[in-house]
């Protein structure tokens, strides 16, 4: 027990609601934050269960939101999205079920990324552009075969436009 009444279910719920006011959290994140604050495991379990039952903590909805953001704004690959979900405390089975898409999503996102970044790299030689784009895509979790397929598709698209 801490110096204040950290075993109080009321205090734990109040602190949890304060955390949720900033951003959505996974069950694991909430458990870690409440534990760090000094609440007992029994109080933490009861608080998290109460928040889950009232719909304030929903790992599936949070995972879907994080996936959408990572795919559309950060242009991450499925592997990159999976890493983001796991870092935020989403259970592995939820992350895997959510990302059970086909590879075309990765290729489409890689093509969008190439189109967006290629404009800024126009002044460089083609080999330098390709090397830089390859590195940027690899750091976002794209597999080499996906990157190469995206490069080929992008080249075909350029040739078709001519």
Secondary structure, DSSP 8 states (H G I E B T S, - for coil): --SS-TT-HHHHHHHHHHHHHHS---HHHHHHHHHHHT--HHHHHHHHHHHHHTTS--HHHHHHHHHHHHHHTS---HHHHHHHHHHTT--HHHHHHHT---THHHHHHHHHHHHHHHGGGTTS-HHHHHHHHHHHHHHTT--HHHHHHHHHHHHHHHHHH-
